Amino acid sequence: MSTAILKLSENGDLQRIHDKWLTRSACSSEGAKQNIDRLELESFWGLFLLIGIACFIALLCYFIKMAYGFRRHSNGNPGGSSNNARLRSFFTFVNEREEEDKNMSKRKRSEKGSSGRVAHEDGLDGSSVSVH
């Protein structure tokens, strides 16, 4: 390895490599050509906009779904309550739904994790059915 470096320095090739790759003047002279090929933050504004719109639509769909479920849930309740009480009731409803979803996902994971067999499963008529 040392002899190869010595030969490069004797021929002047080592200095040419140094000048081409490691000096500022070489980089600045090629900078105009490379500036076209570089990606900058402004290049991604369309992607950021698209992702932002998708997130907003997903949030809006979630809110509409929760509002629809709350309306169905509160149809049996008398409607003479104040806006503050209805808002508090809505947030309580959302928290309950989140807890139900969390518990269902935990139950599904535990069923998948158990050696591939389910000991008892409820039938459609409420009776217990053994599945092996």
MDAnalysis code that builds the backbone (N, CA, C; Angstrom):
import MDAnalysis as mda
import numpy as np

u = mda.Universe.empty(396, n_residues=132, atom_resindex=np.repeat(np.arange(132), 3), trajectory=True)
u.add_TopologyAttr("name", ["N", "CA", "C"] * 132)
u.add_TopologyAttr("resid", np.arange(1, 133))
u.add_TopologyAttr("resname", ["MET", "SER", "THR", "ALA", "ILE", "LEU", "LYS", "LEU", "SER", "GLU", "ASN", "GLY", "ASP", "LEU", "GLN", "ARG", "ILE", "HIS", "ASP", "LYS", "TRP", "LEU", "THR", "ARG", "SER", "ALA", "CYS", "SER", "SER", "GLU", "GLY", "ALA", "LYS", "GLN", "ASN", "ILE", "ASP", "ARG", "LEU", "GLU", "LEU", "GLU", "SER", "PHE", "TRP", "GLY", "LEU", "PHE", "LEU", "LEU", "ILE", "GLY", "ILE", "ALA", "CYS", "PHE", "ILE", "ALA", "LEU", "LEU", "CYS", "TYR", "PHE", "ILE", "LYS", "MET", "ALA", "TYR", "GLY", "PHE", "ARG", "ARG", "HIS", "SER", "ASN", "GLY", "ASN", "PRO", "GLY", "GLY", "SER", "SER", "ASN", "ASN", "ALA", "ARG", "LEU", "ARG", "SER", "PHE", "PHE", "THR", "PHE", "VAL", "ASN", "GLU", "ARG", "GLU", "GLU", "GLU", "ASP", "LYS", "ASN", "MET", "SER", "LYS", "ARG", "LYS", "ARG", "SER", "GLU", "LYS", "GLY", "SER", "SER", "GLY", "ARG", "VAL", "ALA", "HIS", "GLU", "ASP", "GLY", "LEU", "ASP", "GLY", "SER", "SER", "VAL", "SER", "VAL", "HIS"])
u.atoms.positions = np.array([
    [0.829, -1.179, 0.000],
    [0.000, 0.000, 0.000],
    [0.882, 1.254, 0.000],
    [1.936, 1.238, 0.809],
    [2.833, 2.391, 0.896],
    [3.542, 2.639, -0.429],
    [3.936, 1.562, -1.108],
    [4.638, 1.740, -2.390],
    [3.697, 2.313, -3.437],
    [2.415, 1.930, -3.389],
    [1.451, 2.475, -4.349],
    [1.256, 3.970, -4.122],
    [1.180, 4.398, -2.866],
    [1.034, 5.823, -2.558],
    [2.295, 6.579, -2.964],
    [3.460, 5.971, -2.741],
    [4.720, 6.603, -3.133],
    [4.787, 6.803, -4.639],
    [4.358, 5.783, -5.401],
    [4.364, 5.895, -6.868],
    [3.407, 6.987, -7.333],
    [2.221, 7.074, -6.690],
    [1.261, 8.121, -7.062],
    [1.821, 9.514, -6.784],
    [2.525, 9.662, -5.669],
    [3.067, 10.984, -5.345],
    [4.241, 11.331, -6.253],
    [5.027, 10.347, -6.683],
    [6.140, 10.606, -7.598],
    [5.633, 11.031, -8.967],
    [4.547, 10.417, -9.431],
    [4.005, 10.741, -10.749],
    [3.223, 12.064, -10.756],
    [2.818, 12.532, -9.574],
    [2.007, 13.750, -9.518],
    [0.517, 13.449, -9.508],
    [0.176, 12.167, -9.605],
    [-1.242, 11.787, -9.590],
    [-1.884, 12.078, -8.237],
    [-1.154, 11.898, -7.164],
    [-1.691, 12.147, -5.828],
    [-2.087, 13.613, -5.662],
    [-1.291, 14.533, -6.208],
    [-1.619, 15.954, -6.120],
    [-2.865, 16.277, -6.949],
    [-2.999, 15.663, -8.126],
    [-4.190, 15.879, -8.966],
    [-5.448, 15.381, -8.265],
    [-5.365, 14.202, -7.619],
    [-6.512, 13.674, -6.874],
    [-6.868, 14.608, -5.726],
    [-5.847, 15.087, -5.031],
    [-6.076, 16.020, -3.926],
    [-6.751, 17.299, -4.421],
    [-6.250, 17.848, -5.505],
    [-6.813, 19.089, -6.030],
    [-8.248, 18.888, -6.523],
    [-8.509, 17.752, -7.129],
    [-9.837, 17.507, -7.695],
    [-10.884, 17.293, -6.602],
    [-10.549, 16.550, -5.579],
    [-11.560, 16.140, -4.604],
    [-11.544, 16.928, -3.299],
    [-10.446, 17.492, -2.898],
    [-10.354, 18.044, -1.556],
    [-10.186, 19.558, -1.479],
    [-10.040, 20.253, -2.575],
    [-9.882, 21.708, -2.488],
    [-11.219, 22.394, -2.693],
    [-11.364, 23.550, -2.098],
    [-12.613, 24.317, -2.185],
    [-12.845, 24.862, -3.598],
    [-11.807, 25.223, -4.288],
    [-11.978, 25.818, -5.617],
    [-12.577, 24.818, -6.595],
    [-12.198, 23.556, -6.482],
    [-12.756, 22.537, -7.369],
    [-14.239, 22.338, -7.071],
    [-14.581, 22.362, -5.799],
    [-15.986, 22.177, -5.429],
    [-16.834, 23.354, -5.858],
    [-16.303, 24.578, -5.708],
    [-17.108, 25.748, -6.055],
    [-17.260, 25.891, -7.560],
    [-16.285, 25.424, -8.353],
    [-16.420, 25.536, -9.798],
    [-17.452, 24.559, -10.333],
    [-17.638, 23.429, -9.665],
    [-18.638, 22.452, -10.095],
    [-19.970, 22.675, -9.411],
    [-20.041, 23.623, -8.491],
    [-21.252, 23.867, -7.711],
    [-22.445, 24.257, -8.552],
    [-22.221, 25.001, -9.609],
    [-23.338, 25.442, -10.453],
    [-23.999, 24.252, -11.137],
    [-23.198, 23.282, -11.559],
    [-23.764, 22.103, -12.212],
    [-24.501, 21.208, -11.222],
    [-23.962, 21.063, -10.008],
    [-24.544, 20.165, -9.030],
    [-25.785, 20.743, -8.375],
    [-25.947, 22.031, -8.365],
    [-27.076, 22.664, -7.702],
    [-28.398, 22.233, -8.324],
    [-28.393, 21.902, -9.585],
    [-29.608, 21.477, -10.274],
    [-30.047, 20.103, -9.795],
    [-29.100, 19.219, -9.511],
    [-29.413, 17.844, -9.156],
    [-29.755, 17.645, -7.688],
    [-29.536, 18.628, -6.823],
    [-29.755, 18.467, -5.391],
    [-31.219, 18.645, -5.033],
    [-31.672, 17.855, -4.079],
    [-33.015, 18.000, -3.538],
    [-32.951, 18.870, -2.303],
    [-33.829, 19.834, -2.232],
    [-33.884, 20.724, -1.086],
    [-35.268, 20.665, -0.484],
    [-35.463, 21.387, 0.608],
    [-36.733, 21.372, 1.309],
    [-37.872, 21.839, 0.406],
    [-37.601, 22.814, -0.447],
    [-38.643, 23.311, -1.345],
    [-39.095, 22.253, -2.355],
    [-38.253, 21.252, -2.602],
    [-38.608, 20.201, -3.552],
    [-39.728, 19.312, -3.024],
    [-39.934, 19.324, -1.705],
    [-40.901, 18.423, -1.093],
    [-42.187, 19.113, -0.654],
    [-42.429, 20.349, -1.052],
    [-43.614, 21.053, -0.569],
    [-44.889, 20.346, -1.003],
    [-44.914, 19.783, -2.173],
    [-46.102, 19.060, -2.644],
    [-46.370, 17.824, -1.811],
    [-45.308, 17.118, -1.448],
    [-45.443, 15.927, -0.609],
    [-45.954, 16.301, 0.780],
    [-45.403, 17.376, 1.362],
    [-45.867, 17.835, 2.667],
    [-47.328, 18.252, 2.606],
    [-47.710, 18.934, 1.546],
    [-49.092, 19.363, 1.390],
    [-50.025, 18.170, 1.271],
    [-49.645, 17.182, 0.486],
    [-50.455, 15.983, 0.299],
    [-50.625, 15.219, 1.616],
    [-49.552, 15.037, 2.359],
    [-49.615, 14.337, 3.638],
    [-50.446, 15.132, 4.642],
    [-50.312, 16.452, 4.642],
    [-51.109, 17.291, 5.538],
    [-52.591, 17.183, 5.239],
    [-52.960, 17.193, 3.969],
    [-54.372, 17.060, 3.588],
    [-54.897, 15.690, 3.973],
    [-54.097, 14.643, 3.743],
    [-54.523, 13.286, 4.103],
    [-54.735, 13.158, 5.612],
    [-53.845, 13.752, 6.402],
    [-54.009, 13.706, 7.864],
    [-55.244, 14.472, 8.305],
    [-55.492, 15.617, 7.695],
    [-56.674, 16.402, 8.039],
    [-57.952, 15.644, 7.696],
    [-57.987, 15.001, 6.540],
    [-59.171, 14.224, 6.140],
    [-59.382, 13.046, 7.088],
    [-58.305, 12.370, 7.483],
    [-58.425, 11.246, 8.420],
    [-58.957, 11.725, 9.766],
    [-58.468, 12.858, 10.240],
    [-58.944, 13.419, 11.506],
    [-60.411, 13.828, 11.407],
    [-60.787, 14.412, 10.282],
    [-62.180, 14.807, 10.068],
    [-63.097, 13.580, 10.024],
    [-62.668, 12.520, 9.335],
    [-63.463, 11.285, 9.290],
    [-63.622, 10.687, 10.684],
    [-62.549, 10.694, 11.476],
    [-62.621, 10.169, 12.836],
    [-63.600, 10.994, 13.663],
    [-63.540, 12.305, 13.555],
    [-64.438, 13.167, 14.320],
    [-65.888, 12.939, 13.904],
    [-66.140, 12.811, 12.608],
    [-67.509, 12.562, 12.122],
    [-68.009, 11.215, 12.629],
    [-67.142, 10.198, 12.608],
    [-67.527, 8.873, 13.098],
    [-67.886, 8.930, 14.580],
    [-67.078, 9.637, 15.368],
    [-67.363, 9.757, 16.802],
    [-68.643, 10.558, 17.045],
    [-68.848, 11.628, 16.288],
    [-70.056, 12.444, 16.463],
    [-71.299, 11.639, 16.096],
    [-71.207, 10.842, 15.031],
    [-72.342, 10.008, 14.626],
    [-72.640, 8.953, 15.698],
    [-71.593, 8.323, 16.231],
    [-71.784, 7.335, 17.289],
    [-72.345, 7.961, 18.550],
    [-71.901, 9.167, 18.878],
    [-72.421, 9.864, 20.051],
    [-73.887, 10.213, 19.861],
    [-74.248, 10.635, 18.656],
    [-75.654, 10.980, 18.382],
    [-76.539, 9.744, 18.530],
    [-76.062, 8.597, 18.010],
    [-76.837, 7.356, 18.151],
    [-76.918, 6.938, 19.616],
    [-75.836, 7.136, 20.354],
    [-75.772, 6.774, 21.765],
    [-76.679, 7.668, 22.610],
    [-76.752, 8.935, 22.290],
    [-77.498, 9.878, 23.114],
    [-78.946, 10.060, 22.672],
    [-79.423, 9.309, 21.688],
    [-80.824, 9.439, 21.255],
    [-81.790, 9.057, 22.364],
    [-81.442, 8.119, 23.213],
    [-82.319, 7.705, 24.302],
    [-82.324, 8.693, 25.454],
    [-81.309, 9.556, 25.532],
    [-81.211, 10.518, 26.625],
    [-82.025, 11.765, 26.309],
    [-82.604, 12.410, 27.323],
    [-83.338, 13.641, 27.069],
    [-82.409, 14.733, 26.566],
    [-82.885, 15.545, 25.653],
    [-82.055, 16.551, 24.999],
    [-82.066, 17.897, 25.672],
    [-82.539, 18.051, 26.867],
    [-82.635, 19.344, 27.509],
    [-81.388, 19.759, 28.270],
    [-80.235, 19.166, 28.025],
    [-79.036, 19.507, 28.781],
    [-78.308, 20.674, 28.121],
    [-77.418, 21.318, 28.885],
    [-76.678, 22.468, 28.367],
    [-75.568, 22.015, 27.427],
    [-74.998, 22.985, 26.707],
    [-73.912, 22.674, 25.767],
    [-72.688, 22.143, 26.496],
    [-72.396, 22.698, 27.666],
    [-71.244, 22.252, 28.445],
    [-71.402, 20.789, 28.870],
    [-72.607, 20.440, 29.302],
    [-72.859, 19.054, 29.723],
    [-72.808, 18.115, 28.528],
    [-73.320, 18.556, 27.385],
    [-73.273, 17.707, 26.180],
    [-71.831, 17.486, 25.723],
    [-71.013, 18.550, 25.811],
    [-69.618, 18.427, 25.416],
    [-68.870, 17.481, 26.356],
    [-69.125, 17.602, 27.644],
    [-68.515, 16.701, 28.622],
    [-68.973, 15.264, 28.373],
    [-70.244, 15.101, 28.047],
    [-70.777, 13.774, 27.759],
    [-70.138, 13.194, 26.491],
    [-69.893, 14.068, 25.499],
    [-69.251, 13.624, 24.258],
    [-67.835, 13.124, 24.535],
    [-67.065, 13.875, 25.328],
    [-65.697, 13.449, 25.635],
    [-65.679, 12.161, 26.452],
    [-66.646, 11.993, 27.337],
    [-66.753, 10.745, 28.098],
    [-67.042, 9.581, 27.150],
    [-67.938, 9.814, 26.186],
    [-68.261, 8.795, 25.189],
    [-67.025, 8.415, 24.374],
    [-66.247, 9.397, 23.939],
    [-65.040, 9.125, 23.149],
    [-64.038, 8.325, 23.972],
    [-63.861, 8.686, 25.247],
    [-62.936, 7.936, 26.106],
    [-63.386, 6.493, 26.283],
    [-64.679, 6.279, 26.457],
    [-65.197, 4.913, 26.601],
    [-64.962, 4.104, 25.338],
    [-65.181, 4.727, 24.185],
    [-64.967, 4.023, 22.916],
    [-63.493, 3.659, 22.731],
    [-62.594, 4.570, 23.092],
    [-61.163, 4.295, 22.994],
    [-60.767, 3.134, 23.900],
    [-61.307, 3.091, 25.099],
    [-61.022, 1.987, 26.021],
    [-61.543, 0.667, 25.469],
    [-62.753, 0.689, 24.892],
    [-63.309, -0.532, 24.294],
    [-62.426, -1.020, 23.155],
    [-61.986, -0.102, 22.292],
    [-61.129, -0.484, 21.171],
    [-59.797, -1.036, 21.661],
    [-59.243, -0.436, 22.712],
    [-57.975, -0.898, 23.264],
    [-58.118, -2.300, 23.839],
    [-59.222, -2.536, 24.565],
    [-59.449, -3.858, 25.155],
    [-59.664, -4.913, 24.082],
    [-60.389, -4.556, 23.008],
    [-60.604, -5.523, 21.922],
    [-59.301, -5.880, 21.237],
    [-58.424, -4.894, 21.022],
    [-57.154, -5.200, 20.359],
    [-56.265, -6.051, 21.256],
    [-56.303, -5.825, 22.579],
    [-55.539, -6.673, 23.498],
    [-56.058, -8.098, 23.469],
    [-57.400, -8.253, 23.426],
    [-58.003, -9.583, 23.397],
    [-57.614, -10.313, 22.112],
    [-57.616, -9.607, 20.982],
    [-57.244, -10.238, 19.713],
    [-55.793, -10.679, 19.726],
    [-54.913, -9.829, 20.286],
    [-53.502, -10.201, 20.356],
    [-53.284, -11.413, 21.244],
    [-54.016, -11.485, 22.364],
    [-53.837, -12.630, 23.257],
    [-54.390, -13.902, 22.625],
    [-55.455, -13.782, 21.836],
    [-55.982, -14.970, 21.147],
    [-55.010, -15.451, 20.085],
    [-54.375, -14.534, 19.371],
    [-53.395, -14.927, 18.354],
    [-52.146, -15.513, 18.993],
    [-51.765, -14.983, 20.157],
    [-50.553, -15.430, 20.825],
    [-50.684, -16.788, 21.478],
    [-51.900, -17.206, 21.809],
    [-52.079, -18.501, 22.477],
    [-52.014, -19.620, 21.459],
    [-51.077, -20.423, 21.508],
    [-50.751, -21.605, 20.705],
    [-51.705, -21.957, 19.566],
    [-52.388, -21.000, 19.014],
    [-53.209, -21.258, 17.838],
    [-54.539, -21.906, 18.134],
    [-54.895, -22.098, 19.420],
    [-56.164, -22.738, 19.761],
    [-56.968, -21.825, 20.666],
    [-58.273, -21.873, 20.512],
    [-59.174, -21.097, 21.353],
    [-59.946, -22.092, 22.201],
    [-59.942, -21.913, 23.525],
    [-60.573, -22.884, 24.419],
    [-62.096, -22.825, 24.314],
    [-62.708, -21.662, 24.457],
    [-64.154, -21.511, 24.372],
    [-64.475, -20.254, 23.598],
    [-65.506, -20.343, 22.792],
    [-65.924, -19.187, 22.029],
    [-67.434, -19.110, 22.130],
    [-67.970, -17.900, 22.296],
    [-69.415, -17.752, 22.411],
    [-70.074, -17.993, 21.064],
    [-71.157, -18.747, 21.089],
    [-71.938, -18.975, 19.882],
    [-72.871, -17.810, 19.628],
    [-73.588, -17.843, 18.512],
    [-74.488, -16.752, 18.171],
    [-75.654, -16.654, 19.137],
    [-76.093, -17.782, 19.693],
    [-77.242, -17.764, 20.600],
    [-76.836, -17.569, 22.054],
    [-75.549, -17.243, 22.306],
    [-75.096, -17.014, 23.670],
    [-74.537, -18.238, 24.346],
    [-74.689, -19.405, 23.718],
    [-74.163, -20.624, 24.315],
    [-72.661, -20.707, 24.070],
    [-71.991, -21.505, 24.892],
    [-70.557, -21.647, 24.768],
    [-70.239, -22.828, 23.863],
    [-69.353, -22.636, 22.912],
    [-68.983, -23.655, 21.947],
    [-67.496, -23.919, 22.075],
    [-67.097, -25.164, 22.190],
    [-65.678, -25.507, 22.283],
    [-65.105, -25.619, 20.873],
    [-63.955, -24.981, 20.667],
    [-63.281, -25.012, 19.386],
    [-61.855, -25.480, 19.633],
    [-61.413, -26.510, 18.911],
    [-60.041, -27.020, 19.078],
    [-59.349, -27.052, 17.755],
])
